[in-house]
Amino acid sequence: MPPSMALKAKMYVKRGTSAPWYKGRDLTDEQRNKFRATTIASQAAKAKAVNGECVLPKHPIPVATFNPLTLMPEMAKNGFSALSMFSGCGGLDIGFDRAGFKHVASYDILPEAEEVLNAAHPDWKVFAGDNGDVTQVNWKQYRGEIDVLHGGPPCQPFSHAGHQNGSDDERDMVPELIRAALEAKPRAFILENVSGLATKKFASYVKKVIFDAVEGQYHVHSFLLEAADFGVPQRRKRVFFVGFRNKADFDRFERPLPTHSWDRNDTNLPATMGVREALGLPSIGVDALAPTIRSGWTGPRHTTSIVNSATSMKQWDEIAVWPNGVAADREAAAAFVAKNGHFRLSIQDCMLLQGFPESWPIQRPVYKALGLIGNSVAPPMAYAVAASVAEALGIKRSSAQATA
Ligand SMILES: C[S@@+](CC[C@H](N)C(=O)[O-])C[C@H]1O[C@@H](n2cnc3c(N)ncnc32)[C@H](O)[C@@H]1O
């Protein structure tokens, strides 16, 4: 591991946030004052609501219709072991686990990742904080022990929402996942990222850092997937790179096909629910997929908003849902009615819209929960990829009996 990477990871810790790779933008005094004024006004309004002084009537608390677990019936263990890098709150981990893989270990530099994963699966071995820093690990220790390696390295270097500095961004950890694959030599590796990494801008980066780096050792497929095509009530396009050591496994691999359809172009597929239907909100004659949910750790400051653009705010407006000032739970959301009367989202709602079972133990504070959720891979999409990888490695789908 290059020592400079360890230094960079430590440097982020010093910036005073629990997300060591988070890089807030430098703000002018004017911008900072504006943010402060908004925060103070919204905290005052929230305090009033908590004291029962809300002028608008409370919303009834809805009961969600959507249960992401139905999209991921638990498959029998397939005998393959998995290692998870950059695990976050476990989007990829849930998908691989429910598709029958057994995790050997999960790594993330965030202590919050460990809290969530340990609470969800006390039997999982999670390395977090300094112990979870992937730049410090010698992956040869896993040689012969793991069948697949999966991970979604930080997306900020490639995201349209950021500066797209690629390898010049110190958060670029794609080479670390490739190093892990070359050292541990699993039968397959799965690398996920934002669709920005699949654009022309990063074509030479992808060639050099992924394809050329593994040449002669792995055969690599790459493809884009849309979360809504797997029943998730959100537009969220992601790129996957799936590498196989064995050419026969590579040839057998088929990228997952859509299981659901939002626009009903394919009427043979079940419909993906819109936000209102998924969350159990009363019908208003219009519904839509959630625009891509943004992480609470992107942008100039930590945030409790999941809006990633003016266009997406318009889309939330059209379905009368308020995506700013996300509440810690449904009771708090119902008590703190948005000024325009729109339905205020809670952490549980955002989890559902990302395809997480609402029992998954992602806890407040809200910005951290949204940081983890907005960074994650939608579990049903991860499940589809995991099932395709298992098939390529030799598991027949019919023998992967669902157990739940
Ligand atoms: C895009 S998120 C991955 C989310 C995860 N795949 C999921 O589905 O929930 C990237 C993760 O990389 C982690 N990370 C960043 N630098 C790291 C490092 N040096 N070592 C380990 N994890 C790191 C971050 O804490 C973050 O959770």
The ligand as an ORCA input file, in Angstrom:
! r2SCAN-3c Opt
* xyz 0 1
  C     -20.084      4.699     -2.088
  S     -19.862      4.202     -0.445
  C     -20.135      2.460     -0.544
  C     -21.499      2.051     -0.113
  C     -21.745      0.567     -0.082
  N     -21.253     -0.093     -1.271
  C     -23.241      0.251      0.069
  O     -23.799     -0.368     -0.808
  O     -23.830      0.639      1.093
  C     -18.113      4.304     -0.277
  C     -17.610      3.870      1.083
  O     -16.196      3.844      1.043
  C     -15.745      4.102      2.358
  N     -14.309      4.445      2.313
  C     -13.726      5.555      1.829
  N     -12.394      5.490      1.970
  C     -12.131      4.297      2.554
  C     -10.936      3.637      2.974
  N      -9.749      4.200      2.812
  N     -11.056      2.418      3.539
  C     -12.263      1.845      3.713
  N     -13.427      2.419      3.353
  C     -13.354      3.627      2.779
  C     -16.654      5.213      2.826
  O     -16.663      5.311      4.242
  C     -17.991      4.800      2.228
  O     -18.788      4.107      3.156
*
